[in-house]
């Protein structure tokens, strides 16, 4: 597919591309490139926990491409149009390893300047952006939108003490079933039904994940073991190591998912150069009601540090 768009009077194209990750897994992406000869600064992007690039992420890529950036937006392995098995299984460190391959692929694009690369991640992938910003010096600047800071702290807030023994038992039984050679177990990603085991139950999460997207792209499920891996994931530990790479954190003032206070504390631990953009509302408002503010702040940050 090749789509040419006139977005805010700046022409760019979007092409479907694929590149190979470890294990021979084919990762699928959209590559946005401004019309012209280049070379252009590049931005690498990915979606959050259990979603796909169709979950409102393409709008951000369009803003960045319209501002003169070449953008690579990929689906994590096992999600969306990317290959990989098991499906709907989330290992944060494998996703980070795959994202390094995406950076390497972006470097090879003929119209991309490999000396001017930035990263944008949101929610769970916002945590990945923090880790990559601290550990991959090919990146010249970082944008982390409503990022995961502490999987452990999030689990303490979102899972009631009464429910924790049941969750621990379910995770232990998953480990035993794997020893018996049984298939991976799944749970719903979102559900408002309290009798259904699910990762997220809030009405805004249910509405966001179940928004209309092309059929066959997304399933409302995730492996049970993804929950254990999420609870062990602590990307906030890397924030102080990002400098001297410039960091922008976009934080929602009432984020009950990745938790505003944890994000603000992480921002305080970051060293200069850094900037904080506070967005009204909850976790999903940067995608929705306050998209212009969130995308504009990120675009300005990329202009400042990549152009």
N, C-alpha and C positions, 0 to 999 in steps of 0.2 A: 504494500500500500504506500502511496506517496500523495500527501495532501499539501496543497499550497494555500496559505491563509493570509489575509490582510488583517493583521491585528494591530489596532491603534496606529495605522498608517505605516507599519514596518512589516515588510514581507519576510516570511520564513517558511520553511518546508518541514514536514514531519514524515519520517520514513520508518517502517518496521525493520528492525535489525536483530541479529542474534550473535552471541559470542559464547565461547566454551569456558565453563568453569571446571574446577577440580572434579575428577571422576567422569569426565566426558559429558557432564550435564550441560545442556544448551539453555542459556538464559536469554529470555526475550525482552526486548526494550523498544521504546520509541526514541528516535534520534531526531531532535529539532535543530535546524541549522538556518541562520539568517541567509537570505539570498546575497550573493556576492562572492568575492574571491577569498576573503579571510586573510590571515588566520584569525579566528575568534577565540576569546577566552571560553573555557568550558566549565560546565556545571554537571555534576553527577548527583542523581536523586534516586530515592526509593521510598516505598510505602511502609506503613506501620504494621502493628501486630495483627496478623490474620487477614489483612486486606489485600488489595491489588492496586495497580497503578490507575485502574478505572475508578477508584473511590475518591474522586475529586482532586487527585494529585496533578492530573494533566493541566488543569487551569493554572497552577503555579508555573509549570514548565512553559506554557504559552506566554506568560508575562515575562519570564526571563529571556525567552527567545526573541520576543518583541523588543527587548532592550539591548539586543545585540550579542547574546550569548548562545553558544552551541550547548545543547542540553541532552544528556543521556538519562532516561528514566526507565529503570528496569523493574521487572517483577522478581521477587525472591524465588529461589528454587522451591518447587513444590506448590507454587501459587500462580494464579492467573495463567498466562500463556507460556510461562517458563516450564522447562522439563524438570525432572527429578522425582524420585520416589523415596519414601512415602509422601503422599500428598498432604497438604495442610499440616505439616510438621514444622515446628519453629525451634531452631537451634541458633541462638544469637551469634555465637562465635563462627558457625558455618556461614551465616548470612554476612558477617563482617569479612570473612575470607573471600566469599564470592564478590563482595563489593570492591575489594582490592583488585579483583580481576576486571571489574567494570571500569575502574580507574585506568588500568593498563590498556583496556580496549579504547577508552576515550582518547588516550594519548596517541593512538594510531590513526585516528580520523584525519584525513588530509587537511581539512579546514580548521582544525583545532590547534591552538598554541599550547603545547604540553607544559610550558612554563607558567601558565596562568589557569590553574584549575581550582575550582571551589566545590564544596559539598553542601547539600541541603538534605536534611532528614527530619521526619516528623514523628512524634510519639515514640514508639519502640525504635524506629529507625533514627529518631532524633538522638537516642542514646547511642546508637551505632555511629552517628556522625561525631559525637564527642570522642568516642574511642578512636575512630579513624583520624580525627583531627590531632589527637595526641600522639599517634603512632605512625602516621604516614606523612612525611614531609613533602611529598609531591603536592599536597593540598596547600593552596595559598590563602584560603580563608574558609571559615566554617559557619553554617547557619543550622542551629538546632531549634526546631519548633516544638513547643510543648513536650520536651524530651523526657523519656524515662530516666530517672536518676537512681532509684533503688528499688529493685524488684521485691526485696524483703520488706522494706517499709511500706510499699504499696499493698502487699498482701496482708500486712497487719491492719491496715486501715479498711480494706475492702472486704475482708473475710471476718465475720464475727467470731469471737472466742468460742461460742457454742458450735459453730460450723467447722472450726479448725481440726478437731479430732477426725471428723468424717473425711475432710480433704486429705489429711495425712494418711488415713487408712486407704483411700482410693489410690494415692500415689504409690504406697507400698504394694498394693495388690497389682498395680500395673507392672512394677518391677518383677514381682513373682511370675506374672503371666508371661513376661518376656523370657524368663528362664525355662518355662514350660514350652517355649516355641510357639506361643499363640500370637495372633495378629495384634498390631497396635490397637489400643482402645481410643475411642473418640468421644468428645463431648461437644455440645453446642458452643459456638463462639459468643453468640448473643441470644438471650431469651428473657422475656419478662415473666415467664412462668416459674415460680419458686420451686416447683417439683422437678424442673429440668436442670441437670448439671450444666453450667455455662460459665464462660470466662467473664462476661459482662452482662449486667442486668438493668442498668439505668436506661431510661427512655431515650435519652439523646444518643447513647451508644447503639441501641436497637435501630433507631431511625437512620443513623449514619451508615451502618454496615448493610442494612437491607434496602438502601436506596437503589433505584433502577440502574442496572448496568447490563451490558450485553449478556445474553443467556450463555450458560456453560462456562463462564469465566470464574465464578466464585461459588463456594459452598459454605453454608453456615455450620462449620464444624472445625475443630482443631484437635490434634492428638492430646490425650491426657498428659503425656510426659512433657508437652510444651509448658504446662503450668509449673512443673518442677524447675525446668530450665529458666523460666521467667523469674521465679522466686530467688534463683541463685545469681541473677544478673545484676551487677552493680556498676553501671557505666559512669555514675557520678564520681567514682574513685579516680577517673582519668582527667577530670576537668582542669585541675591545677597544672597539668602537663601539656595543655594545648599551646600555651604561649611559647614562642612569640607569634604563632599563627593567630590572626585576628578571629575573634569569636563573637557572633551575634546569637543571643538567646531570645526567642519569642515565647513569652509566657502568658498564659491566660490567668486572669486575676482570681477566678473561682474554679480552678481545675481540680476536680475530685478524682480524676483518673490517674494522672501522673503527679499530682499533688503540688500546688503552687508553692507552699513553704519549702519543700525539698528543692524545687527548681531555683527559688530565690537564694537559698543557702548555697547551692552549687555555684550559682553565678558569683556570689561573694567570694568563693574560694578560687575562682578563675583569676588569672593575672592579665594585665593589660597587654595588647589592646583588646578591648571588649566593649560590647554595648548590649543593653537590655531594652527590649520592646515589650511593654505591657499591653495586653489585649483585654478589653472587657469581656466578661462572660466565662463560659466553661471550656472544657477540653476541645470541643469540636467547633467552637466559634471562629477560630482562624480560618477554617475551611468554608465557613458559611457567612454569618452576618458581618464578620470583620475580616473577610478575605482581602479587601483592598488594603487595609492597614498592614496585615501580615505579609502579603506578597510585596507590597511597596517597600516595607522596611528591609526585606530580604534583597530585593532588587537593588536598592540603594547601597546596601552593604557590599554586594558583588561589584557594583560599579566602582565603588571607592577603592576596593582592594584588588580587582582583577583588570580593570580597564586601563 
